[in-house]
Amino acid sequence: MASRVLGLARDILMAALLGAGPVAQAFLIAFTLPNMFRRFFAEGAFNLAFVPMFAKKVEGGEDAESFARDALSGLGAFLLLFTIVGQIAMPWLVLAMASGFAGDERFALSVEHGRIAFPYVILISLTALLSGVLNSLGRFALPAAAPILMNVVMIAFLWVGWQSGGNIGLWQIWSVPVAGVAQLALVWWGCARAGMPVLPRWPRLTPDMRRLAVIAAPAILAGGVVQVNLLVGRQVGSFFDGAVAWLSYADRLYQLPLGVVGIAIGVVLLPDLSRRLKAGDTGGGRDAINRATEFTLALTVPAAVALMVIPLPIVAVLFQRGAFTAADTWPTALAVAIYGAGLPAFVMQKVISPLYYAHEDTRSPFRFAVHAMLVNAAIALGLAPLIGFSAAALGTTVAGWTMLWQLVRGTRGFGEIAGFDARLRRTAPRILLASLAMAAVLLAGQGLLASPLRAGLVRYAALAALVGAGMVSYALAAVATGALRLADVRAALRRPPPGSGPGGA
């Protein structure tokens, strides 16, 4: 939560200083490049193969540390070569992501900033790998907190660049590799403290590494397909001045609940399911998935409804100041509402996907991702001439629901561990009903607070009051309909005592 809130604060500061202008757009493209490949190679592929294998070695008492060292060394060596190639090919990488920048100042800025930011892909990918080690050992707080360092560093650099009267864009882009060093140092220290000091060595092609490569290959392809979706969105946005920034600021708002709930639950669920499968605890695995789904829906459905119902006051109060004007608020709010409609699908993917990776099935998600990519490209490219930049957001949302439908349908082959239980089928529609009750309260509150939401410093209190009214109304409606029981919430938040999980995990 802290890392996502700080990320929002960082983007609010950037919007005030740079708005949706050329420097902001160049930074966003340059920063997206290493993050895109991070998801491609580390979080989106390599780790999804590594974590189940590592967790099973921990569960089985095998030499997990040596396996982690080989994985770290192999990934690091590959990414070093990849970064060198990326530096040389940077102009082509920028064109691949934002060909609409060709011929204006945004292109040269993006290439310059991209070369500074690109080494971050090594740092953050190794950070993701070590975070997987910590997660498999049941230590989740430190990896989740690592992005706090990134946002603190980036906010500090933005602030110094502003106060010193220097080139804010350069200050901002140089904060990226510095933040990567800080994150990597933190999780490496965490591994050492956990008794698993993962030190690099000369890369070795061991039988385990060969198996890791075989399992990871389809996931890498699937990660590439997912990143094509990102490329499509950025390409569409690059042809509309300011749209790259509008989509990025909107992305930050829906990523807040996605990161806090979906990614967090998915990170915890993958090693847990892997250990349960190793121990033969299919009943416990099914219950874990259903309770994670229930908890996820209870938090994300109301968040999605809020983003769809009151996007304008949210964007206006959070972003509209300085270089970010009212002309930027409307298109950003439109993108927020469209992304909000896809939020439950984006989050539920993080809950369902671990079931595939715990079974070491990376091929099925790849096929599903290809289908979702085709849907996204057809909508984003086909509708852009008709509805403009918002086609990029609409394509992402529809593709998200397409991917979720395929994931759920594909779990039928996993037997007893898959499927929604009676409790979830009873709870899910009640969560939706409570969220609709909250929507009515938000709409009424938006009308009553219309003037305060536009009045100087008072608008912050007005937005807080509106959000607070939504939260209270949802909580009351959820309890009244039986969607949530306080005992279940307390149980979900309580950390299990040592030795309570399978294999004493």
C-alpha positions in Angstrom: 0.0 0.0 0.0 2.8 2.4 1.0 4.7 1.8 -2.3 1.6 2.3 -4.4 0.6 5.5 -2.6 4.1 6.8 -3.0 4.0 5.9 -6.7 0.8 7.9 -7.0 2.5 10.8 -5.1 5.4 10.6 -7.5 3.1 10.9 -10.5 1.1 13.7 -9.0 4.4 15.7 -8.6 5.5 14.8 -12.1 2.1 15.9 -13.5 2.4 19.2 -11.7 5.9 19.9 -12.9 5.8 18.4 -16.4 2.1 18.0 -17.2 1.4 16.0 -20.3 4.1 17.7 -22.4 7.0 16.3 -24.4 9.4 15.8 -21.5 6.8 13.8 -19.5 5.9 11.7 -22.6 9.6 11.0 -23.3 10.2 9.9 -19.7 7.2 7.7 -19.7 8.3 5.9 -22.8 11.9 5.6 -21.5 10.8 4.3 -18.1 8.4 1.8 -19.7 11.1 0.1 -21.8 13.1 -1.5 -18.9 9.9 -2.2 -17.0 8.4 -3.9 -20.0 11.4 -6.2 -20.4 11.4 -6.7 -16.6 7.9 -8.2 -16.8 8.9 -10.0 -19.9 12.0 -11.8 -18.5 11.7 -11.6 -14.7 8.3 -11.2 -13.0 6.2 -12.2 -16.0 8.2 -15.3 -17.0 11.4 -16.3 -15.3 10.1 -16.0 -11.8 6.8 -17.8 -12.6 9.0 -20.8 -13.5 11.6 -20.3 -10.8 9.3 -19.8 -7.8 7.5 -23.1 -8.0 10.7 -25.0 -8.5 12.5 -23.2 -5.7 9.5 -23.5 -3.3 9.4 -27.3 -4.0 13.1 -27.6 -3.3 12.6 -25.7 0.0 9.7 -28.0 0.9 11.6 -31.1 -0.1 14.8 -30.2 1.8 16.9 -30.0 -1.4 19.8 -27.6 -2.1 17.6 -24.6 -2.8 20.4 -22.1 -2.3 22.6 -23.5 -5.1 19.7 -23.4 -7.5 19.0 -19.8 -6.6 22.6 -18.9 -7.2 22.6 -20.6 -10.6 19.3 -18.8 -11.5 20.7 -15.4 -10.4 23.9 -15.9 -12.3 22.3 -17.1 -15.5 19.6 -14.4 -15.6 22.2 -11.7 -14.7 24.6 -12.8 -17.5 21.8 -12.9 -20.1 20.5 -9.4 -19.1 23.9 -7.9 -19.2 24.3 -8.9 -22.9 20.7 -7.8 -23.5 21.3 -4.4 -22.0 24.3 -3.8 -24.3 22.2 -4.7 -27.3 19.4 -2.5 -26.0 21.7 0.5 -25.8 22.7 0.1 -29.4 19.1 -0.5 -30.6 17.5 2.3 -28.5 16.2 4.4 -31.5 14.5 1.3 -32.9 13.1 0.4 -29.5 11.6 3.8 -29.1 10.0 3.6 -32.6 8.6 0.2 -31.8 6.9 1.7 -28.8 5.9 5.2 -30.0 6.4 5.6 -33.7 4.1 8.7 -33.5 7.1 10.4 -31.9 9.1 10.2 -35.1 10.1 13.6 -36.5 9.5 15.7 -33.3 11.4 16.5 -30.1 9.9 13.6 -28.2 11.8 11.1 -30.2 15.3 12.4 -29.4 14.4 12.9 -25.8 13.0 9.3 -25.5 16.2 7.9 -27.0 18.5 9.9 -24.7 16.4 9.0 -21.6 16.0 5.4 -22.7 19.7 4.8 -22.7 20.0 6.2 -19.2 17.1 4.2 -17.9 17.7 0.9 -19.7 20.3 -0.7 -17.2 17.4 -0.7 -14.7 16.2 -3.9 -16.4 19.2 -5.8 -14.9 18.7 -4.3 -11.4 15.0 -4.8 -11.2 15.0 -8.2 -12.7 17.5 -9.5 -10.2 15.4 -7.8 -7.5 12.4 -9.7 -8.7 14.3 -13.0 -8.6 15.5 -12.4 -5.0 12.0 -11.3 -4.1 10.8 -14.7 -5.3 13.3 -16.3 -3.0 12.0 -14.3 -0.1 8.4 -15.0 -1.0 9.1 -18.8 -1.2 10.6 -18.6 2.3 7.4 -17.0 3.6 8.9 -13.5 3.9 6.6 -11.1 2.0 7.0 -7.7 3.6 10.5 -6.8 2.5 10.0 -7.6 -1.3 6.7 -5.7 -1.2 8.4 -2.7 0.4 11.3 -2.5 -2.1 9.3 -0.3 -4.5 9.0 2.2 -1.6 12.7 2.9 -2.1 12.2 3.4 -5.8 9.5 6.0 -5.3 11.3 7.8 -2.5 14.4 8.1 -4.7 12.4 9.3 -7.7 10.4 11.8 -5.6 13.7 13.1 -4.1 15.3 13.5 -7.5 12.2 15.3 -8.9 12.2 17.6 -5.9 15.9 18.5 -6.1 15.6 19.0 -9.8 12.7 21.4 -9.3 14.3 23.3 -6.4 17.7 23.6 -8.1 16.2 25.0 -11.3 17.9 22.3 -13.3 16.7 20.0 -16.0 13.9 18.2 -14.3 13.6 15.6 -17.0 17.3 14.6 -16.6 17.0 14.5 -12.8 14.0 12.3 -13.1 15.5 9.8 -15.5 18.7 9.5 -13.6 16.7 8.5 -10.5 15.7 5.3 -12.3 19.0 3.4 -12.2 19.8 4.8 -8.7 16.5 3.5 -7.4 17.3 0.1 -9.0 20.5 -0.2 -7.1 18.7 0.6 -3.8 16.0 -2.0 -4.4 18.5 -4.7 -5.3 20.6 -4.0 -2.2 17.6 -4.2 0.0 16.3 -7.6 -1.1 19.8 -9.1 -1.3 20.3 -8.0 2.4 16.9 -9.6 3.1 18.0 -12.9 1.6 21.2 -12.9 3.6 19.3 -12.1 6.7 16.9 -15.0 6.0 19.9 -17.4 5.8 19.9 -17.6 2.0 22.7 -15.3 0.8 22.4 -15.7 -3.0 25.8 -14.8 -4.3 26.5 -14.7 -8.1 29.0 -17.1 -9.7 30.0 -18.1 -13.2 26.8 -19.2 -15.0 26.3 -23.0 -15.2 23.9 -25.0 -17.4 22.9 -27.6 -14.8 20.0 -30.1 -15.2 17.8 -27.8 -13.0 18.7 -24.8 -15.2 17.8 -26.7 -18.3 14.4 -27.6 -16.7 13.9 -24.0 -15.7 14.6 -22.9 -19.2 12.1 -25.4 -20.7 9.4 -24.3 -18.2 10.1 -20.6 -18.6 10.2 -20.6 -22.4 6.4 -20.6 -22.9 6.0 -18.1 -20.1 8.5 -15.8 -21.8 6.5 -16.1 -25.0 3.4 -15.3 -23.0 5.1 -12.4 -21.4 6.1 -11.1 -24.8 2.5 -11.4 -26.0 1.3 -9.4 -22.9 3.9 -6.7 -23.7 2.7 -6.5 -27.3 -0.6 -5.3 -25.7 1.4 -2.6 -24.0 3.1 -1.7 -27.2 -0.2 -1.4 -29.0 -1.6 1.0 -26.4 1.6 3.2 -26.4 1.6 3.2 -30.3 -2.0 4.3 -30.4 -1.4 7.0 -27.7 1.7 8.3 -29.5 -0.4 9.6 -32.4 -2.5 11.8 -30.1 -0.6 14.6 -28.5 -0.6 14.2 -24.7 -2.3 10.7 -24.8 0.8 8.8 -23.7 0.7 10.9 -20.5 -3.1 10.7 -20.1 -3.0 6.9 -20.3 -0.1 6.6 -18.0 -1.6 8.8 -15.3 -4.9 6.8 -15.6 -2.9 3.6 -15.5 -1.4 4.7 -12.1 -4.8 5.1 -10.6 -6.1 1.6 -11.5 -2.7 0.1 -10.7 -3.2 1.2 -7.1 -5.8 -1.4 -6.2 -4.3 -3.9 -8.7 -0.9 -3.7 -7.0 -2.2 -3.5 -3.4 -4.6 -6.5 -3.8 -4.1 -8.5 -7.0 -0.3 -8.7 -7.2 0.1 -9.0 -3.5 -2.3 -12.0 -3.3 -0.8 -13.6 -6.4 2.7 -13.3 -5.0 1.6 -15.0 -1.8 -0.5 -17.6 -3.5 2.1 -19.0 -6.0 4.6 -20.5 -3.5 1.7 -21.6 -1.2 0.0 -23.5 -4.0 3.4 -25.0 -5.0 4.0 -26.3 -1.5 0.5 -27.7 -1.2 0.7 -29.6 -4.5 4.1 -31.0 -3.4 2.4 -32.1 -0.1 -0.7 -33.5 -1.9 -3.0 -31.0 -0.1 -5.5 -30.4 -3.0 -8.3 -29.5 -0.6 -6.3 -26.9 1.1 -5.2 -25.5 -2.3 -8.8 -25.2 -3.5 -9.8 -23.4 -0.3 -6.8 -21.1 -0.6 -7.8 -20.1 -4.2 -11.5 -19.6 -3.3 -10.8 -17.5 -0.2 -8.2 -15.5 -2.2 -10.9 -14.9 -4.9 -13.5 -13.9 -2.3 -11.2 -11.5 -0.6 -10.0 -10.1 -3.9 -13.5 -9.4 -5.2 -14.5 -7.8 -1.9 -11.8 -5.2 -2.4 -11.6 -4.7 -6.1 -15.2 -4.7 -7.3 -16.0 -1.6 -5.2 -12.7 0.0 -6.3 -13.7 -0.6 -10.0 -17.2 0.8 -9.5 -15.7 3.9 -7.9 -13.2 4.5 -10.7 -16.1 4.2 -13.2 -18.6 6.4 -11.3 -16.4 9.3 -10.0 -13.3 9.4 -12.2 -13.5 13.2 -12.9 -13.3 14.4 -9.3 -10.5 11.9 -8.6 -8.4 13.0 -11.5 -9.1 16.7 -11.0 -8.3 16.8 -7.3 -5.2 14.5 -7.5 -3.6 15.8 -10.7 -5.0 19.2 -11.9 -2.4 21.7 -10.9 0.7 23.4 -12.4 1.4 22.1 -15.9 -1.5 19.6 -15.7 -4.5 21.6 -16.8 -8.3 21.1 -17.1 -7.7 20.1 -20.7 -5.7 17.1 -19.5 -8.3 16.2 -16.8 -11.1 15.1 -19.0 -9.2 12.6 -21.2 -7.4 11.2 -18.2 -10.7 10.7 -16.4 -12.1 8.9 -19.5 -9.2 6.5 -19.5 -9.6 5.9 -15.7 -13.3 5.0 -16.2 -12.5 2.5 -19.0 -9.6 0.9 -17.1 -11.8 0.7 -14.0 -14.2 -1.5 -16.0 -11.4 -4.0 -16.4 -10.0 -3.8 -12.9 -11.7 -7.0 -11.6 -10.4 -8.9 -14.6 -6.9 -7.7 -14.2 -6.8 -8.5 -10.5 -8.5 -12.0 -10.9 -5.9 -13.0 -13.4 -3.3 -12.6 -10.6 -5.4 -15.0 -8.5 -6.1 -17.7 -11.1 -2.7 -17.7 -12.9 -0.7 -19.2 -10.0 -2.8 -22.3 -10.3 -1.3 -22.9 -13.7 2.3 -22.0 -12.7 2.1 -24.2 -9.5 1.3 -27.1 -11.9 4.3 -25.9 -14.0 1.9 -25.3 -16.9 3.1 -22.3 -18.8 1.8 -23.3 -22.2 -1.8 -22.6 -21.5 -1.4 -19.0 -20.3 0.7 -18.4 -23.5 -2.2 -19.6 -25.7 -4.7 -17.5 -23.8 -2.4 -14.4 -24.0 -2.2 -14.7 -27.8 -6.0 -14.7 -28.0 -6.2 -11.7 -25.7 -3.5 -9.9 -27.7 -5.5 -10.3 -30.9 -8.6 -8.9 -29.2 -6.7 -5.9 -27.9 -5.0 -5.1 -31.2 -8.3 -5.4 -33.1 -10.1 -3.0 -30.7 -7.3 -0.5 -30.2 -6.2 -0.2 -33.8 -9.6 -0.7 -35.3 -11.4 1.9 -33.1 -8.7 4.5 -32.8 -9.8 6.4 -36.0 -13.3 6.5 -34.5 -12.9 7.1 -30.8 -9.3 8.4 -30.6 -6.8 7.5 -27.9 -9.5 5.9 -25.6 -9.4 2.9 -28.0 -6.1 1.9 -26.3 -7.7 1.8 -22.9 -10.8 0.0 -24.2 -8.7 -2.7 -26.0 -6.8 -3.3 -22.7 -10.0 -3.7 -20.7 -11.7 -6.1 -23.2 -8.5 -8.1 -23.6 -8.3 -8.4 -19.8 -11.8 -9.9 -19.5 -11.0 -12.2 -22.5 -7.9 -13.4 -20.7 -9.7 -14.1 -17.4 -12.5 -16.0 -19.1 -9.9 -18.3 -20.7 -8.0 -18.8 -17.5 -11.1 -19.7 -15.6 -12.4 -22.1 -18.3 -8.9 -23.7 -18.5 -8.8 -24.7 -14.8 -11.3 -27.5 -15.4 -8.4 -29.8 -16.3 -6.8 -29.4 -12.8 -9.4 -31.6 -11.1 -10.4 -31.2 -7.4 -8.2 -28.2 -6.7 -10.0 -26.0 -9.3 -13.5 -24.6 -9.3 -15.5 -22.2 -7.2 -17.1 -23.5 -4.0 -20.6 -22.9 -2.7 -19.4 -20.1 -0.4 -17.9 -18.1 -3.2 -20.9 -18.5 -5.4 -23.0 -17.2 -2.6 -20.7 -14.3 -1.7 -19.8 -12.9 -5.2 -23.3 -11.6 -6.2 -23.7 -10.0 -2.8 -20.4 -8.2 -3.2 -21.7 -6.8 -6.5 -24.9 -5.7 -4.9 -23.1 -3.9 -2.1 -20.9 -2.2 -4.7 -23.9 -0.9 -6.6 -25.4 0.5 -3.4 -22.0 2.3 -2.9 -22.3 3.6 -6.5 -25.6 5.3 -5.7 -24.1 7.0 -2.6 -21.1 8.2 -4.7 -23.3 9.6 -7.4 -25.4 11.5 -4.9 -22.3 12.7 -3.0 -20.7 13.9 -6.2 -23.7 16.1 -6.9 -23.9 17.5 -3.3 -20.2 18.2 -3.3 -19.9 19.6 -6.8 -18.9 23.1 -5.7 -16.4 22.1 -2.9 -14.7 19.6 -5.3 -13.7 22.6 -7.4 -12.8 25.0 -4.6 -9.0 25.4 -3.8 -7.8 23.5 -0.8 -11.3 22.6 0.2 -11.4 20.1 -2.7 -9.1 17.7 -0.9 -11.4 17.5 2.1 -14.4 17.2 -0.3 -12.8 14.3 -2.1 -11.8 12.6 1.1 -15.4 13.0 2.4 -16.7 11.5 -0.9 -14.3 8.5 -0.7 -15.0 8.1 3.0 -18.8 8.0 2.3 -18.3 5.4 -0.4 -16.2 3.2 1.9 -18.7 3.4 4.8 -21.7 2.8 2.6 -20.0 -0.3 1.0 -19.0 -1.7 4.4 -22.5 -1.3 5.7 -24.0 -2.8 2.6 -21.5 -5.7 2.5 -22.3 -6.6 6.1 -26.1 -6.1 5.6 -26.2 -8.4 2.5 -23.8 -11.0 4.1 -21.1 -10.3 1.4 -18.6 -9.9 4.2 -18.3 -11.3 7.7 -16.0 -9.5 10.1 -14.6 -12.8 11.4 -13.6 -13.7 7.8 -11.8 -10.4 7.3 -9.9 -10.8 10.5 -8.9 -14.4 9.6 -7.7 -13.3 6.1 -5.5 -10.6 7.6 -4.1 -12.7 10.4 -0.7 -14.3 9.7 -0.7 -18.1 10.3 1.6 -19.3 13.1 4.8 -21.0 12.1 4.4 -24.7 11.2 0.7 -24.3 10.4 1.1 -24.7 6.6 2.0 -27.7 4.6 5.5 -29.0 5.4 5.7 -26.6 8.3 5.8 -23.6 6.0 
